[in-house]
Amino acid sequence: MNNELNKTSLDTLCASLAYAYGIKPPAQAANANEELNAFIDSAFGGEKCDRVFMYNPDAIGQWIFEKYEHYVREVKALGDIELPLRAVMPSVTPVCFGTMYTGAQPEVHGIQKYEKPVIKIDTLFDALLRAGKKCALITTGNCSLSKIYLERDMDYFIMESEASVDKALAKAAELIIADEHDFILCYNGNYDSRMHRSGPESYDAISELRANSHAFAQLCSLIRNNWKKHNTLVGFAMDHGCHAIDGDNEKEYYGSHGLDMPEDLNILHTYKAIKADK
């Protein structure tokens, strides 16, 4: 496991997603990720994207992704580029997803602890809407992404019932087939929830790691078959990592995150370019 923090901040992603469309980034976004921009230019031959699909799994740290790479083999096989990134502090879900889609540090976007207010500053979604793009957020229950980007003129699909992740994935498939949205975000929090209950390397958690990889591959297949007229950027993009902690007795082993440490901060995003059929 890498004991050094990744050099490139998560705050560089947002401007690169705007760059993929050829639109102006949000007002407070940090400079774009140069490596991702160069990949976009090369992969699409200087053209821009008209579709972006972001698959957001929660809490899959780089150390997990690399140690159990055979459980994410679909993601690794499909990916064209892997980007080592450093999440922001505190490394908790609303803070990190706040940075991912504003390009701003926590003290700028306003979420600096585990709370879920609606972000008021300029976001990627606002930039997309100004450019006439149609956006969809597919989330679950009371998760951070179902709260912090509300109050925009876009489509929200918040799955409240049991098996909500399965329903979110089904909704993502439905929207891909319909081919009406320019930007789709799909959140999956199952690894995070299992990790907290039983530890990052528990059977339940690793099973969800595998399930994330399989779901991502299925959605990529649908995109390839249903978005043939579009240049599409697809991302497997987690918010932060995680680490193991002792439970209440010697037989218990739980997981957590939020600390200034490589296990919690180092993440590895994967991106794929799917060119339009000409």
DRENNU-166731 format. One record per residue (C-alpha): x, y, z; residue in one letter; residue number from 1. Coordinates in nm, 4 decimals. Layout:
% residues N
@x=X y=Y z=Z resn=A resi=NUM
...
This chain:
% residues 278
@x=0.0000 y=0.0000 z=0.0000 resn=M resi=1
@x=0.1197 y=0.3506 z=-0.0849 resn=N resi=2
@x=0.2035 y=0.5335 z=0.2379 resn=N resi=3
@x=0.2331 y=0.8698 z=0.0618 resn=E resi=4
@x=-0.0592 y=1.0964 z=-0.0155 resn=L resi=5
@x=-0.1469 y=1.1357 z=-0.3833 resn=N resi=6
@x=-0.0338 y=1.4733 z=-0.5142 resn=K resi=7
@x=-0.3320 y=1.5676 z=-0.7311 resn=T resi=8
@x=-0.6426 y=1.6918 z=-0.5508 resn=S resi=9
@x=-0.9956 y=1.5771 z=-0.6192 resn=L resi=10
@x=-1.0803 y=1.9433 z=-0.6779 resn=D resi=11
@x=-0.9201 y=1.9205 z=-1.0259 resn=T resi=12
@x=-1.1894 y=1.6853 z=-1.1567 resn=L resi=13
@x=-1.4814 y=1.9252 z=-1.1931 resn=C resi=14
@x=-1.3164 y=2.1597 z=-1.4412 resn=A resi=15
@x=-1.2081 y=1.8602 z=-1.6479 resn=S resi=16
@x=-1.5653 y=1.7336 z=-1.6693 resn=L resi=17
@x=-1.6655 y=2.0785 z=-1.7930 resn=A resi=18
@x=-1.3729 y=2.0654 z=-2.0376 resn=Y resi=19
@x=-1.5039 y=1.7361 z=-2.1744 resn=A resi=20
@x=-1.8162 y=1.9217 z=-2.2892 resn=Y resi=21
@x=-1.6293 y=2.2331 z=-2.3964 resn=G resi=22
@x=-1.8121 y=2.4534 z=-2.1478 resn=I resi=23
@x=-1.6943 y=2.7024 z=-1.8878 resn=K resi=24
@x=-1.6298 y=2.5383 z=-1.5472 resn=P resi=25
@x=-1.8059 y=2.6486 z=-1.2271 resn=P resi=26
@x=-1.6954 y=2.9839 z=-1.0944 resn=A resi=27
@x=-1.4972 y=2.8578 z=-0.7929 resn=Q resi=28
@x=-1.3549 y=2.5413 z=-0.9516 resn=A resi=29
@x=-0.9834 y=2.4709 z=-0.9240 resn=A resi=30
@x=-0.7743 y=2.4325 z=-1.2374 resn=N resi=31
@x=-0.8566 y=2.1267 z=-1.4462 resn=A resi=32
@x=-0.6771 y=1.7940 z=-1.4204 resn=N resi=33
@x=-0.4153 y=1.8177 z=-1.6942 resn=E resi=34
@x=-0.3810 y=1.4417 z=-1.7329 resn=E resi=35
@x=-0.7557 y=1.3924 z=-1.7770 resn=L resi=36
@x=-0.7793 y=1.6850 z=-2.0197 resn=N resi=37
@x=-0.4979 y=1.5388 z=-2.2305 resn=A resi=38
@x=-0.6721 y=1.2012 z=-2.2291 resn=F resi=39
@x=-0.9996 y=1.3592 z=-2.3450 resn=I resi=40
@x=-0.8218 y=1.5406 z=-2.6295 resn=D resi=41
@x=-0.6451 y=1.2243 z=-2.7409 resn=S resi=42
@x=-0.9345 y=0.9810 z=-2.6997 resn=A resi=43
@x=-1.1850 y=1.1932 z=-2.8905 resn=F resi=44
@x=-0.9445 y=1.3284 z=-3.1503 resn=G resi=45
@x=-0.9907 y=1.6864 z=-3.0394 resn=G resi=46
@x=-1.3698 y=1.6613 z=-3.0372 resn=E resi=47
@x=-1.5783 y=1.7219 z=-2.7274 resn=K resi=48
@x=-1.8223 y=1.4932 z=-2.5476 resn=C resi=49
@x=-2.1951 y=1.5278 z=-2.5561 resn=D resi=50
@x=-2.2531 y=1.2644 z=-2.2890 resn=R resi=51
@x=-2.0905 y=1.1986 z=-1.9497 resn=V resi=52
@x=-2.1904 y=0.9111 z=-1.7212 resn=F resi=53
@x=-2.0487 y=0.9180 z=-1.3685 resn=M resi=54
@x=-2.0709 y=0.6031 z=-1.1570 resn=Y resi=55
@x=-2.0053 y=0.7062 z=-0.7951 resn=N resi=56
@x=-1.9260 y=0.4186 z=-0.5579 resn=P resi=57
@x=-1.8766 y=0.5243 z=-0.1960 resn=D resi=58
@x=-1.5588 y=0.4726 z=0.0102 resn=A resi=59
@x=-1.3582 y=0.2422 z=-0.2181 resn=I resi=60
@x=-1.0048 y=0.3481 z=-0.1296 resn=G resi=61
@x=-0.7119 y=0.3093 z=-0.3666 resn=Q resi=62
@x=-0.5585 y=0.0488 z=-0.1372 resn=W resi=63
@x=-0.8729 y=-0.1644 z=-0.1607 resn=I resi=64
@x=-0.8959 y=-0.1156 z=-0.5373 resn=F resi=65
@x=-0.5351 y=-0.2281 z=-0.5833 resn=E resi=66
@x=-0.5226 y=-0.5052 z=-0.3219 resn=K resi=67
@x=-0.8405 y=-0.6680 z=-0.4526 resn=Y resi=68
@x=-0.7944 y=-0.5836 z=-0.8189 resn=E resi=69
@x=-0.9299 y=-0.9258 z=-0.9232 resn=H resi=70
@x=-1.2647 y=-0.8168 z=-0.7758 resn=Y resi=71
@x=-1.2719 y=-0.5035 z=-0.9924 resn=V resi=72
@x=-1.1379 y=-0.6690 z=-1.3049 resn=R resi=73
@x=-1.4235 y=-0.5365 z=-1.5219 resn=E resi=74
@x=-1.3463 y=-0.1783 z=-1.4208 resn=V resi=75
@x=-0.9760 y=-0.2270 z=-1.4865 resn=K resi=76
@x=-1.0387 y=-0.3980 z=-1.8205 resn=A resi=77
@x=-1.2808 y=-0.1302 z=-1.9371 resn=L resi=78
@x=-1.0829 y=0.1683 z=-1.8164 resn=G resi=79
@x=-0.8637 y=0.3683 z=-2.0526 resn=D resi=80
@x=-0.6977 y=0.5761 z=-1.7803 resn=I resi=81
@x=-0.6576 y=0.5555 z=-1.4023 resn=E resi=82
@x=-0.6143 y=0.8795 z=-1.2093 resn=L resi=83
@x=-0.4646 y=0.8747 z=-0.8583 resn=P resi=84
@x=-0.6372 y=1.1541 z=-0.6681 resn=L resi=85
@x=-0.6339 y=1.2872 z=-0.3125 resn=R resi=86
@x=-0.9698 y=1.3411 z=-0.1445 resn=A resi=87
@x=-1.0297 y=1.6430 z=0.0769 resn=V resi=88
@x=-1.0512 y=1.6745 z=0.4534 resn=M resi=89
@x=-1.2432 y=1.5712 z=0.6426 resn=P resi=90
@x=-1.2649 y=1.2652 z=0.4184 resn=S resi=91
@x=-1.6372 y=1.2061 z=0.4622 resn=V resi=92
@x=-1.8998 y=1.1703 z=0.1933 resn=T resi=93
@x=-2.0767 y=1.5095 z=0.1712 resn=P resi=94
@x=-1.7484 y=1.6995 z=0.1991 resn=V resi=95
@x=-1.5810 y=1.4995 z=-0.0788 resn=C resi=96
@x=-1.8769 y=1.4856 z=-0.3151 resn=F resi=97
@x=-1.9160 y=1.8578 z=-0.2512 resn=G resi=98
@x=-1.5669 y=1.9081 z=-0.3903 resn=T resi=99
@x=-1.6111 y=1.6596 z=-0.6758 resn=M resi=100
@x=-1.8904 y=1.8524 z=-0.8442 resn=Y resi=101
@x=-1.7962 y=2.2107 z=-0.7524 resn=T resi=102
@x=-1.4190 y=2.1877 z=-0.7948 resn=G resi=103
@x=-1.3898 y=2.3856 z=-0.4715 resn=A resi=104
@x=-1.2268 y=2.3081 z=-0.1395 resn=Q resi=105
@x=-1.4621 y=2.2465 z=0.1567 resn=P resi=106
@x=-1.4142 y=2.5928 z=0.3050 resn=E resi=107
@x=-1.5382 y=2.7344 z=-0.0268 resn=V resi=108
@x=-1.8338 y=2.5055 z=-0.1026 resn=H resi=109
@x=-1.9376 y=2.5236 z=0.2625 resn=G resi=110
@x=-1.9561 y=2.1620 z=0.3830 resn=I resi=111
@x=-1.6747 y=2.1024 z=0.6324 resn=Q resi=112
@x=-1.8147 y=1.8146 z=0.8365 resn=K resi=113
@x=-2.0650 y=1.5328 z=0.8037 resn=Y resi=114
@x=-2.3761 y=1.7340 z=0.7247 resn=E resi=115
@x=-2.5919 y=1.7648 z=0.4144 resn=K resi=116
@x=-2.6986 y=2.1216 z=0.3397 resn=P resi=117
@x=-2.7755 y=2.2239 z=-0.0161 resn=V resi=118
@x=-2.4624 y=2.3690 z=-0.1735 resn=I resi=119
@x=-2.5241 y=2.7254 z=-0.2825 resn=K resi=120
@x=-2.2120 y=2.8037 z=-0.4849 resn=I resi=121
@x=-2.1757 y=2.7362 z=-0.8566 resn=D resi=122
@x=-2.1592 y=2.3655 z=-0.9444 resn=T resi=123
@x=-2.0957 y=2.1482 z=-1.2483 resn=L resi=124
@x=-2.4715 y=2.0983 z=-1.2700 resn=F resi=125
@x=-2.5310 y=2.4732 z=-1.2864 resn=D resi=126
@x=-2.2671 y=2.5016 z=-1.5606 resn=A resi=127
@x=-2.4326 y=2.2210 z=-1.7554 resn=L resi=128
@x=-2.7760 y=2.3742 z=-1.7188 resn=L resi=129
@x=-2.6464 y=2.7098 z=-1.8430 resn=R resi=130
@x=-2.5176 y=2.5271 z=-2.1499 resn=A resi=131
@x=-2.8600 y=2.3739 z=-2.2133 resn=G resi=132
@x=-2.7665 y=2.0255 z=-2.0953 resn=K resi=133
@x=-3.0145 y=1.7855 z=-1.9353 resn=K resi=134
@x=-2.8916 y=1.6261 z=-1.6107 resn=C resi=135
@x=-3.0085 y=1.3334 z=-1.3983 resn=A resi=136
@x=-2.8979 y=1.2347 z=-1.0468 resn=L resi=137
@x=-2.9795 y=0.8792 z=-0.9383 resn=I resi=138
@x=-2.9274 y=0.8352 z=-0.5655 resn=T resi=139
@x=-3.0507 y=0.6381 z=-0.2668 resn=T resi=140
@x=-3.2422 y=0.7209 z=0.0491 resn=G resi=141
@x=-3.0805 y=0.9777 z=0.2740 resn=N resi=142
@x=-2.7378 y=0.9713 z=0.1084 resn=C resi=143
@x=-2.5354 y=1.2886 z=0.0679 resn=S resi=144
@x=-2.5827 y=1.3122 z=-0.3069 resn=L resi=145
@x=-2.9593 y=1.3026 z=-0.2613 resn=S resi=146
@x=-2.9354 y=1.6218 z=-0.0511 resn=K resi=147
@x=-2.6450 y=1.8511 z=-0.1315 resn=I resi=148
@x=-2.7268 y=1.9248 z=-0.4977 resn=Y resi=149
@x=-3.0999 y=1.9796 z=-0.4707 resn=L resi=150
@x=-3.2808 y=2.2928 z=-0.5884 resn=E resi=151
@x=-3.1577 y=2.2748 z=-0.9475 resn=R resi=152
@x=-3.3673 y=2.2359 z=-1.2607 resn=D resi=153
@x=-3.2682 y=1.8761 z=-1.3257 resn=M resi=154
@x=-3.4117 y=1.5285 z=-1.2801 resn=D resi=155
@x=-3.3736 y=1.3651 z=-0.9378 resn=Y resi=156
@x=-3.4370 y=0.9951 z=-0.8896 resn=F resi=157
@x=-3.4047 y=0.9177 z=-0.5178 resn=I resi=158
@x=-3.4688 y=0.5525 z=-0.4345 resn=M resi=159
@x=-3.6179 y=0.5343 z=-0.0864 resn=E resi=160
@x=-3.7247 y=0.1721 z=-0.0413 resn=S resi=161
@x=-3.5416 y=-0.1499 z=0.0363 resn=E resi=162
@x=-3.3107 y=-0.2747 z=-0.2382 resn=A resi=163
@x=-3.2644 y=0.0916 z=-0.3267 resn=S resi=164
@x=-2.9274 y=0.0365 z=-0.4939 resn=V resi=165
@x=-3.0764 y=-0.2282 z=-0.7218 resn=D resi=166
@x=-3.3516 y=0.0170 z=-0.8112 resn=K resi=167
@x=-3.0977 y=0.2928 z=-0.8710 resn=A resi=168
@x=-2.9037 y=0.0702 z=-1.1091 resn=L resi=169
@x=-3.2253 y=-0.0242 z=-1.2871 resn=A resi=170
@x=-3.3142 y=0.3441 z=-1.3225 resn=K resi=171
@x=-2.9691 y=0.4161 z=-1.4635 resn=A resi=172
@x=-3.0205 y=0.1427 z=-1.7216 resn=A resi=173
@x=-3.3616 y=0.2856 z=-1.8069 resn=E resi=174
@x=-3.2226 y=0.6351 z=-1.8600 resn=L resi=175
@x=-2.9322 y=0.5099 z=-2.0705 resn=I resi=176
@x=-3.1723 y=0.3241 z=-2.2988 resn=I resi=177
@x=-3.3998 y=0.6298 z=-2.3242 resn=A resi=178
@x=-3.0981 y=0.8424 z=-2.4301 resn=D resi=179
@x=-3.2480 y=1.1740 z=-2.3229 resn=E resi=180
@x=-2.9936 y=1.3020 z=-2.0678 resn=H resi=181
@x=-2.6577 y=1.4616 z=-2.1390 resn=D resi=182
@x=-2.5211 y=1.3917 z=-1.7904 resn=F resi=183
@x=-2.6139 y=1.1026 z=-1.5622 resn=I resi=184
@x=-2.4814 y=1.0404 z=-1.2117 resn=L resi=185
@x=-2.5483 y=0.7042 z=-1.0444 resn=C resi=186
@x=-2.4559 y=0.6544 z=-0.6781 resn=Y resi=187
@x=-2.3901 y=0.3203 z=-0.5069 resn=N resi=188
@x=-2.3315 y=0.3273 z=-0.1306 resn=G resi=189
@x=-2.3390 y=-0.0452 z=-0.0603 resn=N resi=190
@x=-1.9628 y=-0.0925 z=-0.0166 resn=Y resi=191
@x=-1.9534 y=0.1959 z=0.2320 resn=D resi=192
@x=-2.2416 y=0.0614 z=0.4388 resn=S resi=193
@x=-2.0962 y=-0.2913 z=0.4552 resn=R resi=194
@x=-1.7495 y=-0.1571 z=0.5305 resn=M resi=195
@x=-1.8765 y=0.0379 z=0.8302 resn=H resi=196
@x=-2.0575 y=-0.2666 z=0.9674 resn=R resi=197
@x=-1.7927 y=-0.5326 z=0.9230 resn=S resi=198
@x=-1.4651 y=-0.3801 z=0.8018 resn=G resi=199
@x=-1.3134 y=-0.2845 z=0.4639 resn=P resi=200
@x=-1.1910 y=-0.6366 z=0.3892 resn=E resi=201
@x=-1.4853 y=-0.8342 z=0.5242 resn=S resi=202
@x=-1.6674 y=-1.0830 z=0.3063 resn=Y resi=203
@x=-1.9728 y=-0.8576 z=0.2871 resn=D resi=204
@x=-1.7712 y=-0.5496 z=0.1904 resn=A resi=205
@x=-1.5613 y=-0.7236 z=-0.0731 resn=I resi=206
@x=-1.8767 y=-0.8799 z=-0.2171 resn=S resi=207
@x=-2.0091 y=-0.5282 z=-0.2691 resn=E resi=208
@x=-1.6786 y=-0.4247 z=-0.4269 resn=L resi=209
@x=-1.7304 y=-0.7043 z=-0.6777 resn=R resi=210
@x=-2.0941 y=-0.6033 z=-0.7293 resn=A resi=211
@x=-1.9902 y=-0.2451 z=-0.8078 resn=N resi=212
@x=-1.7504 y=-0.3653 z=-1.0738 resn=S resi=213
@x=-2.0114 y=-0.5901 z=-1.2321 resn=H resi=214
@x=-2.2769 y=-0.3159 z=-1.2303 resn=A resi=215
@x=-2.0358 y=-0.0695 z=-1.3898 resn=F resi=216
@x=-1.9573 y=-0.3167 z=-1.6683 resn=A resi=217
@x=-2.3259 y=-0.3736 z=-1.7390 resn=Q resi=218
@x=-2.3949 y=-0.0004 z=-1.7598 resn=L resi=219
@x=-2.0947 y=0.0530 z=-1.9884 resn=C resi=220
@x=-2.2311 y=-0.2159 z=-2.2185 resn=S resi=221
@x=-2.5683 y=-0.0414 z=-2.2297 resn=L resi=222
@x=-2.3985 y=0.2904 z=-2.3057 resn=I resi=223
@x=-2.1988 y=0.1401 z=-2.5899 resn=R resi=224
@x=-2.5127 y=-0.0108 z=-2.7425 resn=N resi=225
@x=-2.7541 y=0.2784 z=-2.6866 resn=N resi=226
@x=-2.5400 y=0.5927 z=-2.7148 resn=W resi=227
@x=-2.3758 y=0.5119 z=-3.0454 resn=K resi=228
@x=-2.4340 y=0.8634 z=-3.1782 resn=K resi=229
@x=-2.2548 y=1.0281 z=-2.8858 resn=H resi=230
@x=-1.9008 y=1.0868 z=-2.7731 resn=N resi=231
@x=-1.9233 y=0.9650 z=-2.4137 resn=T resi=232
@x=-1.6924 y=0.9884 z=-2.1141 resn=L resi=233
@x=-1.7635 y=0.7295 z=-1.8437 resn=V resi=234
@x=-1.6164 y=0.7537 z=-1.4934 resn=G resi=235
@x=-1.5850 y=0.5096 z=-1.2026 resn=F resi=236
@x=-1.5290 y=0.7791 z=-0.9426 resn=A resi=237
@x=-1.5306 y=0.7282 z=-0.5670 resn=M resi=238
@x=-1.5383 y=1.0063 z=-0.3084 resn=D resi=239
@x=-1.2833 y=0.8873 z=-0.0464 resn=H resi=240
@x=-1.1268 y=0.5746 z=0.0981 resn=G resi=241
@x=-1.1551 y=0.3905 z=0.4293 resn=C resi=242
@x=-0.9622 y=0.2139 z=0.7042 resn=H resi=243
@x=-1.0204 y=-0.0629 z=0.9551 resn=A resi=244
@x=-1.0918 y=0.0006 z=1.3232 resn=I resi=245
@x=-1.1404 y=-0.2293 z=1.6191 resn=D resi=246
@x=-1.4951 y=-0.2975 z=1.7266 resn=G resi=247
@x=-1.6414 y=-0.3339 z=2.0731 resn=D resi=248
@x=-1.4740 y=-0.6670 z=2.1412 resn=N resi=249
@x=-1.1962 y=-0.8814 z=2.0010 resn=E resi=250
@x=-1.4312 y=-1.0579 z=1.7580 resn=K resi=251
@x=-1.5498 y=-0.7373 z=1.5928 resn=E resi=252
@x=-1.3700 y=-0.5497 z=1.3173 resn=Y resi=253
@x=-1.5282 y=-0.2402 z=1.1674 resn=Y resi=254
@x=-1.4411 y=0.0263 z=0.9147 resn=G resi=255
@x=-1.4367 y=0.4044 z=0.9111 resn=S resi=256
@x=-1.2999 y=0.7104 z=0.7293 resn=H resi=257
@x=-1.2563 y=1.0816 z=0.7824 resn=G resi=258
@x=-0.8905 y=1.0957 z=0.8839 resn=L resi=259
@x=-0.5875 y=1.2604 z=0.7250 resn=D resi=260
@x=-0.4238 y=0.9348 z=0.6176 resn=M resi=261
@x=-0.3510 y=0.7602 z=0.2847 resn=P resi=262
@x=-0.6108 y=0.4885 z=0.3429 resn=E resi=263
@x=-0.8852 y=0.7504 z=0.3651 resn=D resi=264
@x=-0.7563 y=1.0109 z=0.1196 resn=L resi=265
@x=-0.5991 y=0.8172 z=-0.1679 resn=N resi=266
@x=-0.8493 y=0.7197 z=-0.4367 resn=I resi=267
@x=-0.8096 y=0.5874 z=-0.7906 resn=L resi=268
@x=-1.0611 y=0.7039 z=-1.0507 resn=H resi=269
@x=-1.1045 y=0.5160 z=-1.3775 resn=T resi=270
@x=-1.2258 y=0.6799 z=-1.6998 resn=Y resi=271
@x=-1.3284 y=0.5368 z=-2.0351 resn=K resi=272
@x=-1.3877 y=0.7118 z=-2.3660 resn=A resi=273
@x=-1.6541 y=0.5739 z=-2.5992 resn=I resi=274
@x=-1.6429 y=0.7418 z=-2.9409 resn=K resi=275
@x=-1.9524 y=0.8000 z=-3.1493 resn=A resi=276
@x=-2.0042 y=0.5810 z=-3.4537 resn=D resi=277
@x=-1.9506 y=0.7962 z=-3.7579 resn=K resi=278
